Amino acid sequence: MDSKVKYPMPQGNPETKHFWEQTVEGKLLIKRCKACGEAHYFPRSLCPFCFSDQTVWEESSGEGEIYTFSLMRKSASGPYAIGYVTLKEGPSLLTNFVDCDTAKLKIGQKVKVVFKTTDGAPLPFFTPMS
């Protein structure tokens, strides 16, 4: 498990300030474009699909499934797993998998967001659902 891991503080900017404020409340936000209807992550002002500036904040359920992952068995900080999660709302995001036996991760496995403490805003990661 990662109980001894010290996570780096996220470096926000005015465009992502609301996102990081909401992680303190345990909320994972995405953006949805009012022009084309597509949801995207990482939240940014311009839609990456149609380049419209008509984007709005939307709270994600924080649930999704593993699209793909890689196990890093040898590293200075110990074994860990990274991969892509596809959220129920549609966007896929790169993340770390925490609080789990990484050897038991599977593509298609249901996961949920968990927030890990930093010296600043909490960071969103994913763990398998029970």
N, CA, C and O atoms as CSV, one atom per row, in Angstrom:
chain,resi,resn,atom,element,x,y,z
A,1,MET,N,N,0.836,-1.177,0.000
A,1,MET,CA,C,0.000,0.000,0.000
A,1,MET,C,C,0.881,1.241,0.000
A,1,MET,O,O,2.106,1.138,0.066
A,2,ASP,N,N,0.269,2.393,-0.072
A,2,ASP,CA,C,1.033,3.624,-0.233
A,2,ASP,C,C,0.955,4.539,0.985
A,2,ASP,O,O,1.087,5.753,0.825
A,3,SER,N,N,0.751,4.024,2.179
A,3,SER,CA,C,0.561,4.860,3.358
A,3,SER,C,C,1.786,5.706,3.684
A,3,SER,O,O,1.650,6.729,4.355
A,4,LYS,N,N,2.964,5.320,3.239
A,4,LYS,CA,C,4.186,6.061,3.533
A,4,LYS,C,C,4.595,6.983,2.393
A,4,LYS,O,O,5.606,7.680,2.486
A,5,VAL,N,N,3.823,6.989,1.332
A,5,VAL,CA,C,4.163,7.797,0.166
A,5,VAL,C,C,3.843,9.263,0.442
A,5,VAL,O,O,2.771,9.587,0.952
A,6,LYS,N,N,4.775,10.140,0.104
A,6,LYS,CA,C,4.537,11.577,0.186
A,6,LYS,C,C,4.263,12.055,-1.237
A,6,LYS,O,O,5.138,11.997,-2.100
A,7,TYR,N,N,3.053,12.522,-1.469
A,7,TYR,CA,C,2.651,12.948,-2.803
A,7,TYR,C,C,3.026,14.412,-3.033
A,7,TYR,O,O,2.945,15.225,-2.112
A,8,PRO,N,N,3.434,14.748,-4.254
A,8,PRO,CA,C,3.803,16.133,-4.548
A,8,PRO,C,C,2.573,17.043,-4.568
A,8,PRO,O,O,1.476,16.612,-4.921
A,9,MET,N,N,2.767,18.280,-4.193
A,9,MET,CA,C,1.688,19.255,-4.205
A,9,MET,C,C,1.372,19.649,-5.645
A,9,MET,O,O,2.282,19.964,-6.413
A,10,PRO,N,N,0.078,19.634,-6.023
A,10,PRO,CA,C,-0.272,20.038,-7.384
A,10,PRO,C,C,0.005,21.526,-7.600
A,10,PRO,O,O,-0.149,22.347,-6.695
A,11,GLN,N,N,0.410,21.837,-8.802
A,11,GLN,CA,C,0.684,23.227,-9.173
A,11,GLN,C,C,-0.481,23.735,-10.009
A,11,GLN,O,O,-0.549,23.487,-11.213
A,12,GLY,N,N,-1.380,24.436,-9.374
A,12,GLY,CA,C,-2.554,24.952,-10.069
A,12,GLY,C,C,-2.272,26.261,-10.777
A,12,GLY,O,O,-1.167,26.799,-10.716
A,13,ASN,N,N,-3.291,26.759,-11.448
A,13,ASN,CA,C,-3.261,28.057,-12.104
A,13,ASN,C,C,-4.683,28.602,-12.070
A,13,ASN,O,O,-5.589,27.878,-11.657
A,14,PRO,N,N,-4.918,29.834,-12.480
A,14,PRO,CA,C,-6.272,30.386,-12.405
A,14,PRO,C,C,-7.324,29.537,-13.134
A,14,PRO,O,O,-8.475,29.471,-12.700
A,15,GLU,N,N,-6.937,28.899,-14.224
A,15,GLU,CA,C,-7.875,28.087,-15.002
A,15,GLU,C,C,-8.310,26.826,-14.246
A,15,GLU,O,O,-9.431,26.354,-14.437
A,16,THR,N,N,-7.445,26.279,-13.399
A,16,THR,CA,C,-7.758,25.029,-12.694
A,16,THR,C,C,-8.044,25.227,-11.204
A,16,THR,O,O,-8.234,24.254,-10.475
A,17,LYS,N,N,-8.076,26.476,-10.752
A,17,LYS,CA,C,-8.277,26.765,-9.330
A,17,LYS,C,C,-9.534,26.082,-8.791
A,17,LYS,O,O,-9.478,25.459,-7.730
A,18,HIS,N,N,-10.660,26.181,-9.488
A,18,HIS,CA,C,-11.916,25.570,-9.031
A,18,HIS,C,C,-11.792,24.049,-8.923
A,18,HIS,O,O,-12.309,23.444,-7.985
A,19,PHE,N,N,-11.112,23.445,-9.876
A,19,PHE,CA,C,-10.891,21.992,-9.841
A,19,PHE,C,C,-10.214,21.585,-8.537
A,19,PHE,O,O,-10.678,20.681,-7.842
A,20,TRP,N,N,-9.102,22.267,-8.209
A,20,TRP,CA,C,-8.345,21.910,-7.006
A,20,TRP,C,C,-9.109,22.249,-5.732
A,20,TRP,O,O,-8.978,21.536,-4.737
A,21,GLU,N,N,-9.893,23.307,-5.734
A,21,GLU,CA,C,-10.722,23.624,-4.570
A,21,GLU,C,C,-11.733,22.510,-4.308
A,21,GLU,O,O,-12.029,22.199,-3.154
A,22,GLN,N,N,-12.253,21.919,-5.355
A,22,GLN,CA,C,-13.252,20.865,-5.196
A,22,GLN,C,C,-12.649,19.531,-4.764
A,22,GLN,O,O,-13.345,18.709,-4.168
A,23,THR,N,N,-11.368,19.301,-5.054
A,23,THR,CA,C,-10.760,18.054,-4.569
A,23,THR,C,C,-10.710,18.055,-3.046
A,23,THR,O,O,-10.763,16.994,-2.424
A,24,VAL,N,N,-10.608,19.236,-2.440
A,24,VAL,CA,C,-10.638,19.350,-0.969
A,24,VAL,C,C,-11.976,18.837,-0.442
A,24,VAL,O,O,-12.044,18.282,0.655
A,25,GLU,N,N,-13.038,19.022,-1.223
A,25,GLU,CA,C,-14.383,18.559,-0.848
A,25,GLU,C,C,-14.624,17.102,-1.257
A,25,GLU,O,O,-15.716,16.575,-1.046
A,26,GLY,N,N,-13.609,16.448,-1.840
A,26,GLY,CA,C,-13.760,15.061,-2.274
A,26,GLY,C,C,-14.508,14.921,-3.588
A,26,GLY,O,O,-15.120,13.885,-3.847
A,27,LYS,N,N,-14.465,15.948,-4.414
A,27,LYS,CA,C,-15.170,15.932,-5.695
A,27,LYS,C,C,-14.174,15.925,-6.847
A,27,LYS,O,O,-13.190,16.665,-6.843
A,28,LEU,N,N,-14.451,15.078,-7.828
A,28,LEU,CA,C,-13.661,15.037,-9.062
A,28,LEU,C,C,-14.466,15.752,-10.135
A,28,LEU,O,O,-15.561,15.313,-10.489
A,29,LEU,N,N,-13.934,16.841,-10.648
A,29,LEU,CA,C,-14.626,17.612,-11.671
A,29,LEU,C,C,-14.071,17.326,-13.057
A,29,LEU,O,O,-12.883,17.056,-13.237
A,30,ILE,N,N,-14.970,17.394,-14.026
A,30,ILE,CA,C,-14.607,17.344,-15.432
A,30,ILE,C,C,-15.234,18.572,-16.072
A,30,ILE,O,O,-15.974,19.301,-15.411
A,31,LYS,N,N,-14.956,18.808,-17.324
A,31,LYS,CA,C,-15.597,19.887,-18.062
A,31,LYS,C,C,-16.440,19.272,-19.172
A,31,LYS,O,O,-16.089,18.234,-19.732
A,32,ARG,N,N,-17.559,19.929,-19.482
A,32,ARG,CA,C,-18.400,19.518,-20.601
A,32,ARG,C,C,-18.586,20.729,-21.505
A,32,ARG,O,O,-18.799,21.850,-21.042
A,33,CYS,N,N,-18.500,20.477,-22.783
A,33,CYS,CA,C,-18.651,21.538,-23.776
A,33,CYS,C,C,-20.132,21.704,-24.120
A,33,CYS,O,O,-20.801,20.743,-24.498
A,34,LYS,N,N,-20.628,22.919,-23.986
A,34,LYS,CA,C,-22.027,23.195,-24.332
A,34,LYS,C,C,-22.233,23.247,-25.840
A,34,LYS,O,O,-23.358,23.090,-26.313
A,35,ALA,N,N,-21.165,23.465,-26.599
A,35,ALA,CA,C,-21.282,23.555,-28.059
A,35,ALA,C,C,-21.401,22.174,-28.705
A,35,ALA,O,O,-22.266,21.965,-29.556
A,36,CYS,N,N,-20.534,21.222,-28.308
A,36,CYS,CA,C,-20.545,19.893,-28.947
A,36,CYS,C,C,-21.044,18.784,-28.021
A,36,CYS,O,O,-21.319,17.675,-28.477
A,37,GLY,N,N,-21.164,19.077,-26.714
A,37,GLY,CA,C,-21.684,18.092,-25.770
A,37,GLY,C,C,-20.658,17.127,-25.207
A,37,GLY,O,O,-20.993,16.310,-24.350
A,38,GLU,N,N,-19.409,17.203,-25.669
A,38,GLU,CA,C,-18.375,16.270,-25.213
A,38,GLU,C,C,-17.837,16.653,-23.831
A,38,GLU,O,O,-17.651,17.830,-23.524
A,39,ALA,N,N,-17.595,15.631,-23.011
A,39,ALA,CA,C,-16.949,15.833,-21.713
A,39,ALA,C,C,-15.454,15.617,-21.887
A,39,ALA,O,O,-15.031,14.792,-22.697
A,40,HIS,N,N,-14.646,16.365,-21.118
A,40,HIS,CA,C,-13.200,16.180,-21.220
A,40,HIS,C,C,-12.524,16.330,-19.861
A,40,HIS,O,O,-13.040,16.967,-18.942
A,41,TYR,N,N,-11.355,15.720,-19.777
A,41,TYR,CA,C,-10.485,15.775,-18.615
A,41,TYR,C,C,-9.069,15.825,-19.172
A,41,TYR,O,O,-8.789,15.068,-20.102
A,42,PHE,N,N,-8.246,16.572,-18.727
A,42,PHE,CA,C,-8.129,17.467,-17.623
A,42,PHE,C,C,-8.899,18.746,-17.944
A,42,PHE,O,O,-8.802,19.266,-19.056
A,43,PRO,N,N,-9.669,19.259,-16.967
A,43,PRO,CA,C,-10.495,20.434,-17.237
A,43,PRO,C,C,-9.687,21.626,-17.729
A,43,PRO,O,O,-8.678,22.006,-17.135
A,44,ARG,N,N,-10.147,22.196,-18.811
A,44,ARG,CA,C,-9.528,23.393,-19.368
A,44,ARG,C,C,-10.618,24.226,-20.030
A,44,ARG,O,O,-11.704,23.723,-20.316
A,45,SER,N,N,-10.334,25.463,-20.263
A,45,SER,CA,C,-11.341,26.398,-20.770
A,45,SER,C,C,-11.814,26.079,-22.182
A,45,SER,O,O,-12.999,26.211,-22.485
A,46,LEU,N,N,-10.890,25.658,-23.051
A,46,LEU,CA,C,-11.259,25.358,-24.431
A,46,LEU,C,C,-11.512,23.868,-24.614
A,46,LEU,O,O,-10.742,23.032,-24.142
A,47,CYS,N,N,-12.590,23.553,-25.297
A,47,CYS,CA,C,-12.921,22.160,-25.590
A,47,CYS,C,C,-11.858,21.578,-26.529
A,47,CYS,O,O,-11.566,22.175,-27.565
A,48,PRO,N,N,-11.279,20.429,-26.185
A,48,PRO,CA,C,-10.269,19.833,-27.064
A,48,PRO,C,C,-10.874,19.182,-28.314
A,48,PRO,O,O,-10.140,18.780,-29.216
A,49,PHE,N,N,-12.209,19.077,-28.370
A,49,PHE,CA,C,-12.862,18.456,-29.520
A,49,PHE,C,C,-13.263,19.474,-30.586
A,49,PHE,O,O,-13.068,19.242,-31.779
A,50,CYS,N,N,-13.833,20.618,-30.142
A,50,CYS,CA,C,-14.307,21.610,-31.126
A,50,CYS,C,C,-13.715,22.997,-30.899
A,50,CYS,O,O,-14.006,23.931,-31.647
A,51,PHE,N,N,-12.887,23.130,-29.869
A,51,PHE,CA,C,-12.198,24.380,-29.539
A,51,PHE,C,C,-13.121,25.511,-29.088
A,51,PHE,O,O,-12.726,26.677,-29.083
A,52,SER,N,N,-14.337,25.164,-28.713
A,52,SER,CA,C,-15.265,26.164,-28.185
A,52,SER,C,C,-14.829,26.580,-26.783
A,52,SER,O,O,-14.207,25.803,-26.058
A,53,ASP,N,N,-15.164,27.813,-26.414
A,53,ASP,CA,C,-14.898,28.268,-25.047
A,53,ASP,C,C,-16.146,28.150,-24.177
A,53,ASP,O,O,-16.183,28.698,-23.075
A,54,GLN,N,N,-17.161,27.445,-24.655
A,54,GLN,CA,C,-18.413,27.265,-23.926
A,54,GLN,C,C,-18.371,25.980,-23.094
A,54,GLN,O,O,-19.159,25.062,-23.316
A,55,THR,N,N,-17.449,25.926,-22.140
A,55,THR,CA,C,-17.315,24.746,-21.295
A,55,THR,C,C,-17.839,25.048,-19.895
A,55,THR,O,O,-17.728,26.172,-19.405
A,56,VAL,N,N,-18.411,24.032,-19.261
A,56,VAL,CA,C,-18.955,24.182,-17.912
A,56,VAL,C,C,-18.419,23.061,-17.022
A,56,VAL,O,O,-18.126,21.961,-17.491
A,57,TRP,N,N,-18.299,23.364,-15.734
A,57,TRP,CA,C,-17.858,22.360,-14.764
A,57,TRP,C,C,-18.969,21.357,-14.532
A,57,TRP,O,O,-20.150,21.703,-14.538
A,58,GLU,N,N,-18.574,20.103,-14.326
A,58,GLU,CA,C,-19.522,19.028,-14.046
A,58,GLU,C,C,-18.858,18.088,-13.043
A,58,GLU,O,O,-17.685,17.744,-13.187
A,59,GLU,N,N,-19.612,17.676,-12.032
A,59,GLU,CA,C,-19.049,16.738,-11.070
A,59,GLU,C,C,-19.124,15.327,-11.632
A,59,GLU,O,O,-20.187,14.883,-12.067
A,60,SER,N,N,-18.015,14.633,-11.623
A,60,SER,CA,C,-17.960,13.245,-12.070
A,60,SER,C,C,-18.437,12.338,-10.940
A,60,SER,O,O,-18.331,12.685,-9.764
A,61,SER,N,N,-18.955,11.190,-11.305
A,61,SER,CA,C,-19.319,10.188,-10.292
A,61,SER,C,C,-18.074,9.645,-9.606
A,61,SER,O,O,-18.151,9.096,-8.507
A,62,GLY,N,N,-16.918,9.802,-10.263
A,62,GLY,CA,C,-15.677,9.274,-9.716
A,62,GLY,C,C,-15.526,7.782,-9.957
A,62,GLY,O,O,-14.618,7.152,-9.417
A,63,GLU,N,N,-16.409,7.218,-10.764
A,63,GLU,CA,C,-16.368,5.788,-11.066
A,63,GLU,C,C,-16.011,5.577,-12.525
A,63,GLU,O,O,-16.345,6.387,-13.390
A,64,GLY,N,N,-15.328,4.475,-12.776
A,64,GLY,CA,C,-14.954,4.147,-14.139
A,64,GLY,C,C,-14.412,2.742,-14.217
A,64,GLY,O,O,-14.625,1.925,-13.321
A,65,GLU,N,N,-13.707,2.469,-15.302
A,65,GLU,CA,C,-13.084,1.152,-15.449
A,65,GLU,C,C,-11.704,1.303,-16.060
A,65,GLU,O,O,-11.415,2.256,-16.784
A,66,ILE,N,N,-10.867,0.335,-15.745
A,66,ILE,CA,C,-9.491,0.355,-16.235
A,66,ILE,C,C,-9.496,0.063,-17.735
A,66,ILE,O,O,-9.997,-0.971,-18.177
A,67,TYR,N,N,-8.932,0.990,-18.508
A,67,TYR,CA,C,-8.794,0.814,-19.952
A,67,TYR,C,C,-7.499,0.066,-20.252
A,67,TYR,O,O,-7.484,-0.862,-21.061
A,68,THR,N,N,-6.417,0.473,-19.600
A,68,THR,CA,C,-5.121,-0.182,-19.728
A,68,THR,C,C,-4.258,0.224,-18.541
A,68,THR,O,O,-4.538,1.226,-17.883
A,69,PHE,N,N,-3.222,-0.541,-18.267
A,69,PHE,CA,C,-2.336,-0.205,-17.153
A,69,PHE,C,C,-0.971,-0.847,-17.348
A,69,PHE,O,O,-0.805,-1.774,-18.141
A,70,SER,N,N,-0.003,-0.332,-16.607
A,70,SER,CA,C,1.352,-0.879,-16.586
A,70,SER,C,C,1.801,-1.013,-15.145
A,70,SER,O,O,1.568,-0.130,-14.319
A,71,LEU,N,N,2.448,-2.126,-14.858
A,71,LEU,CA,C,3.013,-2.340,-13.523
A,71,LEU,C,C,4.490,-1.984,-13.553
A,71,LEU,O,O,5.244,-2.445,-14.409
A,72,MET,N,N,4.875,-1.167,-12.613
A,72,MET,CA,C,6.287,-0.807,-12.458
A,72,MET,C,C,6.774,-1.559,-11.232
A,72,MET,O,O,6.543,-1.131,-10.101
A,73,ARG,N,N,7.442,-2.669,-11.454
A,73,ARG,CA,C,7.843,-3.523,-10.336
A,73,ARG,C,C,9.114,-3.046,-9.642
A,73,ARG,O,O,9.336,-3.329,-8.465
A,74,LYS,N,N,9.941,-2.321,-10.383
A,74,LYS,CA,C,11.203,-1.857,-9.803
A,74,LYS,C,C,11.295,-0.349,-9.959
A,74,LYS,O,O,11.334,0.184,-11.068
A,75,SER,N,N,11.329,0.316,-8.827
A,75,SER,CA,C,11.531,1.768,-8.825
A,75,SER,C,C,12.109,2.152,-7.473
A,75,SER,O,O,12.059,1.364,-6.528
A,76,ALA,N,N,12.649,3.341,-7.378
A,76,ALA,CA,C,13.239,3.810,-6.124
A,76,ALA,C,C,12.207,3.872,-5.002
A,76,ALA,O,O,12.549,3.707,-3.832
A,77,SER,N,N,10.931,4.112,-5.362
A,77,SER,CA,C,9.885,4.212,-4.341
A,77,SER,C,C,9.115,2.909,-4.133
A,77,SER,O,O,8.183,2.863,-3.330
A,78,GLY,N,N,9.495,1.858,-4.844
A,78,GLY,CA,C,8.795,0.578,-4.730
A,78,GLY,C,C,7.823,0.378,-5.880
A,78,GLY,O,O,7.642,1.277,-6.701
A,79,PRO,N,N,7.194,-0.794,-5.949
A,79,PRO,CA,C,6.287,-1.100,-7.055
A,79,PRO,C,C,5.069,-0.169,-7.078
A,79,PRO,O,O,4.578,0.262,-6.035
A,80,TYR,N,N,4.601,0.128,-8.281
A,80,TYR,CA,C,3.384,0.913,-8.432
A,80,TYR,C,C,2.754,0.604,-9.780
A,80,TYR,O,O,3.370,-0.033,-10.634
A,81,ALA,N,N,1.520,1.063,-9.964
A,81,ALA,CA,C,0.804,0.840,-11.218
A,81,ALA,C,C,0.224,2.153,-11.714
A,81,ALA,O,O,-0.332,2.932,-10.940
A,82,ILE,N,N,0.359,2.389,-13.011
A,82,ILE,CA,C,-0.253,3.542,-13.663
A,82,ILE,C,C,-1.100,3.029,-14.813
A,82,ILE,O,O,-0.898,1.914,-15.294
A,83,GLY,N,N,-2.040,3.837,-15.248
A,83,GLY,CA,C,-2.850,3.426,-16.379
A,83,GLY,C,C,-3.920,4.434,-16.701
A,83,GLY,O,O,-4.004,5.501,-16.092
A,84,TYR,N,N,-4.736,4.080,-17.669
A,84,TYR,CA,C,-5.863,4.918,-18.061
A,84,TYR,C,C,-7.149,4.353,-17.509
A,84,TYR,O,O,-7.398,3.148,-17.562
A,85,VAL,N,N,-7.972,5.258,-16.972
A,85,VAL,CA,C,-9.310,4.925,-16.500
A,85,VAL,C,C,-10.288,5.676,-17.390
A,85,VAL,O,O,-10.103,6.863,-17.657
A,86,THR,N,N,-11.322,4.992,-17.847
A,86,THR,CA,C,-12.398,5.638,-18.583
A,86,THR,C,C,-13.531,5.875,-17.594
A,86,THR,O,O,-14.113,4.929,-17.062
A,87,LEU,N,N,-13.834,7.135,-17.356
A,87,LEU,CA,C,-14.900,7.500,-16.425
A,87,LEU,C,C,-16.263,7.162,-17.000
A,87,LEU,O,O,-16.420,7.075,-18.218
A,88,LYS,N,N,-17.263,6.966,-16.125
A,88,LYS,CA,C,-18.637,6.717,-16.576
A,88,LYS,C,C,-19.128,7.818,-17.501
A,88,LYS,O,O,-19.931,7.575,-18.402
A,89,GLU,N,N,-18.635,9.040,-17.268
A,89,GLU,CA,C,-19.063,10.189,-18.061
A,89,GLU,C,C,-18.394,10.259,-19.428
A,89,GLU,O,O,-18.756,11.102,-20.249
A,90,GLY,N,N,-17.418,9.380,-19.683
A,90,GLY,CA,C,-16.810,9.313,-21.004
A,90,GLY,C,C,-15.325,9.587,-21.105
A,90,GLY,O,O,-14.624,8.841,-21.789
A,91,PRO,N,N,-14.804,10.634,-20.451
A,91,PRO,CA,C,-13.374,10.922,-20.620
A,91,PRO,C,C,-12.482,9.828,-20.036
A,91,PRO,O,O,-12.850,9.147,-19.079
A,92,SER,N,N,-11.311,9.680,-20.630
A,92,SER,CA,C,-10.286,8.789,-20.090
A,92,SER,C,C,-9.190,9.650,-19.499
A,92,SER,O,O,-8.891,10.728,-20.011
A,93,LEU,N,N,-8.592,9.173,-18.421
A,93,LEU,CA,C,-7.530,9.939,-17.786
A,93,LEU,C,C,-6.424,9.024,-17.315
A,93,LEU,O,O,-6.654,7.875,-16.938
A,94,LEU,N,N,-5.216,9.563,-17.344
A,94,LEU,CA,C,-4.037,8.857,-16.855
A,94,LEU,C,C,-3.992,9.011,-15.344
A,94,LEU,O,O,-4.199,10.109,-14.827
A,95,THR,N,N,-3.724,7.925,-14.631
A,95,THR,CA,C,-3.761,7.954,-13.176
A,95,THR,C,C,-2.847,6.894,-12.594
A,95,THR,O,O,-2.295,6.063,-13.314
A,96,ASN,N,N,-2.698,6.936,-11.296
A,96,ASN,CA,C,-2.035,5.869,-10.543
A,96,ASN,C,C,-3.114,5.060,-9.840
A,96,ASN,O,O,-4.175,5.583,-9.500
A,97,PHE,N,N,-2.834,3.779,-9.625
A,97,PHE,CA,C,-3.735,2.922,-8.857
A,97,PHE,C,C,-3.129,2.747,-7.479
A,97,PHE,O,O,-1.951,2.414,-7.349
A,98,VAL,N,N,-3.940,2.973,-6.443
A,98,VAL,CA,C,-3.452,2.961,-5.068
A,98,VAL,C,C,-4.334,2.075,-4.191
A,98,VAL,O,O,-5.430,1.674,-4.581
A,99,ASP,N,N,-3.823,1.783,-2.997
A,99,ASP,CA,C,-4.567,1.027,-1.981
A,99,ASP,C,C,-5.089,-0.306,-2.513
A,99,ASP,O,O,-6.235,-0.681,-2.265
A,100,CYS,N,N,-4.229,-1.018,-3.252
A,100,CYS,CA,C,-4.658,-2.291,-3.825
A,100,CYS,C,C,-3.453,-3.183,-4.088
A,100,CYS,O,O,-2.304,-2.742,-4.048
A,101,ASP,N,N,-3.747,-4.434,-4.353
A,101,ASP,CA,C,-2.721,-5.379,-4.796
A,101,ASP,C,C,-2.590,-5.183,-6.301
A,101,ASP,O,O,-3.451,-5.625,-7.061
A,102,THR,N,N,-1.528,-4.528,-6.732
A,102,THR,CA,C,-1.384,-4.199,-8.145
A,102,THR,C,C,-1.317,-5.442,-9.040
A,102,THR,O,O,-1.628,-5.363,-10.228
A,103,ALA,N,N,-0.920,-6.569,-8.489
A,103,ALA,CA,C,-0.849,-7.811,-9.269
A,103,ALA,C,C,-2.243,-8.320,-9.639
A,103,ALA,O,O,-2.377,-9.163,-10.526
A,104,LYS,N,N,-3.276,-7.817,-8.969
A,104,LYS,CA,C,-4.648,-8.274,-9.235
A,104,LYS,C,C,-5.437,-7.317,-10.125
A,104,LYS,O,O,-6.620,-7.548,-10.377
A,105,LEU,N,N,-4.805,-6.248,-10.602
A,105,LEU,CA,C,-5.499,-5.326,-11.496
A,105,LEU,C,C,-5.795,-6.008,-12.824
A,105,LEU,O,O,-5.014,-6.833,-13.299
A,106,LYS,N,N,-6.943,-5.651,-13.421
A,106,LYS,CA,C,-7.349,-6.237,-14.697
A,106,LYS,C,C,-7.996,-5.172,-15.575
A,106,LYS,O,O,-8.686,-4.283,-15.075
A,107,ILE,N,N,-7.776,-5.261,-16.863
A,107,ILE,CA,C,-8.449,-4.384,-17.808
A,107,ILE,C,C,-9.943,-4.638,-17.698
A,107,ILE,O,O,-10.380,-5.788,-17.652
A,108,GLY,N,N,-10.726,-3.569,-17.656
A,108,GLY,CA,C,-12.174,-3.676,-17.510
A,108,GLY,C,C,-12.640,-3.665,-16.064
A,108,GLY,O,O,-13.841,-3.612,-15.802
A,109,GLN,N,N,-11.700,-3.714,-15.115
A,109,GLN,CA,C,-12.045,-3.720,-13.699
A,109,GLN,C,C,-12.655,-2.372,-13.306
A,109,GLN,O,O,-12.178,-1.319,-13.730
A,110,LYS,N,N,-13.711,-2.417,-12.493
A,110,LYS,CA,C,-14.370,-1.208,-12.006
A,110,LYS,C,C,-13.507,-0.571,-10.924
A,110,LYS,O,O,-12.989,-1.257,-10.042
A,111,VAL,N,N,-13.359,0.754,-11.001
A,111,VAL,CA,C,-12.539,1.508,-10.055
A,111,VAL,C,C,-13.291,2.763,-9.624
A,111,VAL,O,O,-14.255,3.185,-10.263
A,112,LYS,N,N,-12.822,3.351,-8.517
A,112,LYS,CA,C,-13.411,4.596,-8.027
A,112,LYS,C,C,-12.287,5.535,-7.597
A,112,LYS,O,O,-11.182,5.100,-7.270
A,113,VAL,N,N,-12.590,6.817,-7.603
A,113,VAL,CA,C,-11.594,7.819,-7.246
A,113,VAL,C,C,-11.368,7.825,-5.735
A,113,VAL,O,O,-12.299,7.631,-4.953
A,114,VAL,N,N,-10.124,8.050,-5.343
A,114,VAL,CA,C,-9.742,8.303,-3.954
A,114,VAL,C,C,-8.794,9.495,-3.985
A,114,VAL,O,O,-8.041,9.675,-4.942
A,115,PHE,N,N,-8.834,10.291,-2.951
A,115,PHE,CA,C,-7.995,11.480,-2.901
A,115,PHE,C,C,-6.905,11.286,-1.869
A,115,PHE,O,O,-7.165,10.844,-0.750
A,116,LYS,N,N,-5.680,11.619,-2.251
A,116,LYS,CA,C,-4.522,11.480,-1.367
A,116,LYS,C,C,-4.010,12.857,-0.972
A,116,LYS,O,O,-3.902,13.764,-1.797
A,117,THR,N,N,-3.703,12.987,0.296
A,117,THR,CA,C,-3.262,14.238,0.882
A,117,THR,C,C,-1.895,14.657,0.372
A,117,THR,O,O,-0.999,13.835,0.183
A,118,THR,N,N,-1.761,15.957,0.156
A,118,THR,CA,C,-0.470,16.571,-0.190
A,118,THR,C,C,-0.318,17.792,0.726
A,118,THR,O,O,-1.157,18.029,1.595
A,119,ASP,N,N,0.736,18.548,0.531
A,119,ASP,CA,C,0.893,19.803,1.269
A,119,ASP,C,C,-0.026,20.886,0.719
A,119,ASP,O,O,-0.116,21.972,1.293
A,120,GLY,N,N,-0.705,20.605,-0.380
A,120,GLY,CA,C,-1.662,21.525,-0.990
A,120,GLY,C,C,-2.991,20.805,-1.165
A,120,GLY,O,O,-3.484,20.166,-0.236
A,121,ALA,N,N,-3.568,20.908,-2.357
A,121,ALA,CA,C,-4.836,20.238,-2.654
A,121,ALA,C,C,-4.619,18.727,-2.767
A,121,ALA,O,O,-3.549,18.284,-3.184
A,122,PRO,N,N,-5.629,17.939,-2.398
A,122,PRO,CA,C,-5.520,16.481,-2.556
A,122,PRO,C,C,-5.426,16.086,-4.037
A,122,PRO,O,O,-5.961,16.766,-4.912
A,123,LEU,N,N,-4.737,14.981,-4.290
A,123,LEU,CA,C,-4.599,14.457,-5.652
A,123,LEU,C,C,-5.571,13.298,-5.869
A,123,LEU,O,O,-5.714,12.441,-4.996
A,124,PRO,N,N,-6.239,13.263,-7.023
A,124,PRO,CA,C,-7.130,12.141,-7.329
A,124,PRO,C,C,-6.365,10.949,-7.915
A,124,PRO,O,O,-5.584,11.094,-8.855
A,125,PHE,N,N,-6.611,9.775,-7.338
A,125,PHE,CA,C,-6.088,8.514,-7.844
A,125,PHE,C,C,-7.257,7.541,-7.903
A,125,PHE,O,O,-8.386,7.912,-7.580
A,126,PHE,N,N,-7.006,6.306,-8.310
A,126,PHE,CA,C,-8.094,5.328,-8.405
A,126,PHE,C,C,-7.715,4.039,-7.686
A,126,PHE,O,O,-6.547,3.661,-7.601
A,127,THR,N,N,-8.757,3.378,-7.169
A,127,THR,CA,C,-8.610,2.097,-6.489
A,127,THR,C,C,-9.748,1.181,-6.932
A,127,THR,O,O,-10.831,1.671,-7.253
A,128,PRO,N,N,-9.534,-0.128,-6.956
A,128,PRO,CA,C,-10.623,-1.035,-7.365
A,128,PRO,C,C,-11.823,-0.934,-6.436
A,128,PRO,O,O,-11.691,-0.732,-5.229
A,129,MET,N,N,-13.007,-1.084,-7.043
A,129,MET,CA,C,-14.249,-1.085,-6.260
A,129,MET,C,C,-14.410,-2.473,-5.641
A,129,MET,O,O,-13.984,-3.476,-6.213
A,130,SER,N,N,-15.016,-2.509,-4.497
A,130,SER,CA,C,-15.240,-3.796,-3.801
A,130,SER,C,C,-16.340,-4.577,-4.466
A,130,SER,O,O,-16.669,-5.678,-4.025
